[in-house]
Amino acid sequence: AGSTMTANVCKKITAQLTGAIGKQEDVSVQLEALDILSDMLSRLGGTLYSFHSSILTCLLPQLTSPRLAVRKRAIIALGHLVLTCSGNIFSELTEHLLAELKRNESTSTTRTYIQCVAGVSRQAGHRIGEHLEKIIPLIVQYSNVDDDELREYCFQAFESFVRRCPKEMDPHISSVMALCLKYITFDPNYNYDNEEEEEEMMETENGEDEEQG
């Protein structure tokens, strides 16, 4: 009886929560609503099956929120949603993420979408495997962008793919390994520009010495 009552209460307040999340007028209310919705999805995701579409519609715009905390909580909520959502809802989510990654509107939002892909992968497991052929080339592309934070999120996504979808990742392991070997020696605190300038100066000095000789 207790679990039935809890499920009924959750069903009644879901619409109010999605409405509060969508208004974006009071960030503190948004954050509280996102936390409650995440908790409900993690515990009673299957019970809220009829609300999954409206929940997805509510959460996706939050990934472009100017507030980083809102974006992070939206990613967490989406991660809980994919645990129990239908194949159609899951495909709608992944297609949206792919489209936004291709748009690459800004580095900040691209970071968020890659974090979301990694978060969805961690929760959905093998379900994301069929979408990896489209996702991997984009993650590889962004891992070569000169942005350390973005690159870190790319490697976190690779790690999740390898853990959750080893079979589907098999054809891509060599390219991921190449990226790992490339950046394993990269030191973000080292000024590589100075090294290039020193090499240019040495080449100039050597050339002058040869001319004088």
C-alpha positions as CSV (number, residue, x, y, z in Angstrom):
1,A,0.0,0.0,0.0
2,G,2.9,2.4,0.8
3,S,4.6,1.9,-2.5
4,T,1.3,2.3,-4.4
5,M,0.6,5.6,-2.6
6,T,4.1,6.8,-3.3
7,A,3.7,6.0,-7.0
8,N,0.3,7.9,-7.1
9,V,1.8,10.9,-5.4
10,C,4.8,10.9,-7.9
11,K,2.4,10.7,-10.8
12,K,0.4,13.7,-9.5
13,I,3.4,16.0,-9.0
14,T,5.4,15.1,-12.1
15,A,3.6,17.7,-14.3
16,Q,4.2,20.3,-11.6
17,L,7.9,19.5,-11.4
18,T,8.3,19.6,-15.2
19,G,6.5,23.0,-15.2
20,A,8.7,24.4,-12.5
21,I,11.8,23.2,-14.4
22,G,10.7,24.8,-17.7
23,K,10.0,28.3,-16.3
24,Q,13.6,29.2,-15.6
25,E,12.5,32.2,-13.5
26,D,13.9,31.0,-10.2
27,V,17.0,28.9,-10.4
28,S,16.8,27.6,-6.9
29,V,13.3,26.3,-7.7
30,Q,14.6,24.8,-10.9
31,L,17.4,23.0,-9.1
32,E,15.1,21.6,-6.4
33,A,12.6,20.4,-9.0
34,L,15.4,18.7,-11.0
35,D,16.7,17.0,-7.8
36,I,13.3,15.7,-6.9
37,L,12.6,14.5,-10.5
38,S,15.9,12.7,-10.6
39,D,15.2,11.0,-7.4
40,M,11.7,9.9,-8.6
41,L,13.1,8.6,-11.9
42,S,15.9,6.6,-10.1
43,R,13.3,5.0,-7.8
44,L,10.1,4.8,-9.8
45,G,11.2,5.4,-13.4
46,G,9.0,2.6,-14.7
47,T,5.9,3.8,-12.8
48,L,6.3,7.2,-14.6
49,Y,6.4,5.6,-18.0
50,S,3.5,7.7,-19.4
51,F,5.4,10.9,-18.4
52,H,8.7,10.0,-20.0
53,S,8.0,11.9,-23.2
54,S,7.1,15.1,-21.4
55,I,10.0,14.7,-19.0
56,L,12.4,14.4,-22.0
57,T,10.8,17.5,-23.6
58,C,11.3,19.4,-20.4
59,L,14.9,18.3,-19.7
60,L,16.5,18.8,-23.2
61,P,16.3,22.6,-23.2
62,Q,18.0,22.7,-19.8
63,L,21.2,21.4,-21.4
64,T,21.7,24.9,-22.8
65,S,20.9,26.7,-19.6
66,P,23.3,29.6,-18.7
67,R,23.5,28.0,-15.3
68,L,26.1,25.2,-15.1
69,A,24.4,23.7,-12.1
70,V,21.1,23.4,-14.0
71,R,22.9,21.6,-16.9
72,K,24.6,19.2,-14.6
73,R,21.4,18.2,-12.9
74,A,19.6,17.9,-16.2
75,I,22.3,15.4,-17.3
76,I,21.8,13.4,-14.0
77,A,18.0,13.3,-14.6
78,L,18.4,12.2,-18.2
79,G,20.8,9.4,-17.0
80,H,18.0,8.1,-14.7
81,L,15.4,8.5,-17.4
82,V,17.2,6.2,-19.8
83,L,17.2,3.4,-17.2
84,T,13.5,2.7,-17.9
85,C,12.5,4.7,-21.0
86,S,11.3,3.1,-24.2
87,G,13.5,2.5,-27.3
88,N,11.7,5.4,-29.1
89,I,12.4,7.9,-26.2
90,F,16.0,6.7,-26.1
91,S,16.5,7.2,-29.8
92,E,14.9,10.6,-29.6
93,L,17.4,11.6,-26.9
94,T,20.5,10.2,-28.8
95,E,19.4,11.8,-32.1
96,H,19.0,15.2,-30.3
97,L,22.5,14.9,-28.7
98,L,24.0,14.0,-32.1
99,A,22.3,16.9,-33.9
100,E,23.5,19.4,-31.2
101,L,27.1,18.0,-31.3
102,K,27.1,18.4,-35.1
103,R,25.9,22.0,-34.7
104,N,28.7,22.8,-32.3
105,E,27.1,26.1,-31.3
106,S,29.7,26.9,-28.6
107,T,32.5,25.1,-26.8
108,S,30.6,25.4,-23.5
109,T,27.4,23.6,-24.8
110,T,29.6,21.1,-26.7
111,R,31.2,20.1,-23.4
112,T,27.7,19.7,-21.8
113,Y,26.5,17.5,-24.7
114,I,29.6,15.3,-24.5
115,Q,29.1,15.0,-20.7
116,C,25.5,14.0,-21.4
117,V,26.5,11.3,-23.9
118,A,28.9,9.9,-21.4
119,G,26.4,10.0,-18.6
120,V,23.7,8.3,-20.8
121,S,26.2,5.7,-21.8
122,R,27.1,4.9,-18.1
123,Q,23.4,4.4,-17.3
124,A,22.1,2.9,-20.5
125,G,24.9,0.4,-21.0
126,H,24.5,-1.6,-24.2
127,R,21.6,0.4,-25.4
128,I,23.9,3.1,-26.8
129,G,25.9,0.6,-28.7
130,E,23.8,0.9,-31.9
131,H,24.4,4.7,-32.0
132,L,28.2,4.6,-31.5
133,E,29.0,4.5,-35.3
134,K,27.6,8.1,-35.4
135,I,28.8,9.2,-32.0
136,I,32.5,8.1,-32.1
137,P,33.6,10.2,-35.1
138,L,32.2,13.4,-33.4
139,I,34.0,12.6,-30.1
140,V,37.2,11.9,-31.9
141,Q,36.9,15.2,-33.7
142,Y,36.3,17.1,-30.4
143,S,39.2,15.3,-28.6
144,N,41.5,17.1,-31.0
145,V,40.2,20.6,-30.2
146,D,42.6,22.7,-28.2
147,D,40.5,22.8,-25.0
148,D,41.7,20.7,-22.1
149,E,38.3,20.5,-20.4
150,L,36.6,19.4,-23.6
151,R,39.3,16.8,-24.2
152,E,38.9,15.4,-20.7
153,Y,35.2,14.9,-21.3
154,C,35.9,13.2,-24.6
155,F,38.1,10.6,-22.9
156,Q,35.6,10.1,-20.1
157,A,33.1,9.3,-22.9
158,F,35.5,6.8,-24.5
159,E,36.0,5.1,-21.1
160,S,32.3,4.7,-20.7
161,F,31.8,3.3,-24.2
162,V,34.6,0.8,-23.7
163,R,33.2,-0.4,-20.4
164,R,29.6,-0.6,-21.5
165,C,29.8,-1.5,-25.2
166,P,33.1,-3.4,-25.7
167,K,31.8,-5.3,-28.7
168,E,30.6,-2.2,-30.6
169,M,33.7,-0.3,-29.6
170,D,36.1,-3.0,-31.0
171,P,36.4,-1.4,-34.5
172,H,37.2,2.0,-32.8
173,I,39.8,0.8,-30.3
174,S,42.8,1.5,-32.5
175,S,41.8,5.2,-33.0
176,V,41.0,5.7,-29.3
177,M,44.4,4.1,-28.4
178,A,46.2,6.4,-30.8
179,L,44.5,9.4,-29.1
180,C,45.5,8.1,-25.7
181,L,49.1,7.6,-26.7
182,K,49.1,11.1,-28.2
183,Y,47.8,12.9,-25.1
184,I,49.3,10.7,-22.4
185,T,52.5,12.7,-22.6
186,F,50.7,16.1,-22.9
187,D,51.3,18.4,-20.0
188,P,48.7,21.2,-19.8
189,N,51.0,23.3,-17.6
190,Y,53.9,23.2,-20.0
191,N,54.3,26.1,-22.4
192,Y,54.8,24.4,-25.7
193,D,54.9,27.7,-27.5
194,N,58.2,28.6,-25.8
195,E,59.7,25.3,-26.9
196,E,58.8,26.1,-30.6
197,E,60.3,29.6,-30.2
198,E,63.5,28.1,-28.8
199,E,63.8,25.7,-31.7
200,E,63.3,28.5,-34.2
201,M,66.1,30.5,-32.5
202,M,68.5,27.6,-32.5
203,E,67.8,27.0,-36.2
204,T,68.5,30.7,-36.9
205,E,71.7,30.8,-34.8
206,N,72.9,27.6,-36.6
207,G,72.3,29.2,-39.9
208,E,74.2,32.3,-39.0
209,D,77.2,30.3,-37.7
210,E,77.3,28.4,-41.0
211,E,77.3,31.6,-43.0
212,Q,80.1,33.1,-40.8
213,G,82.1,29.9,-41.2
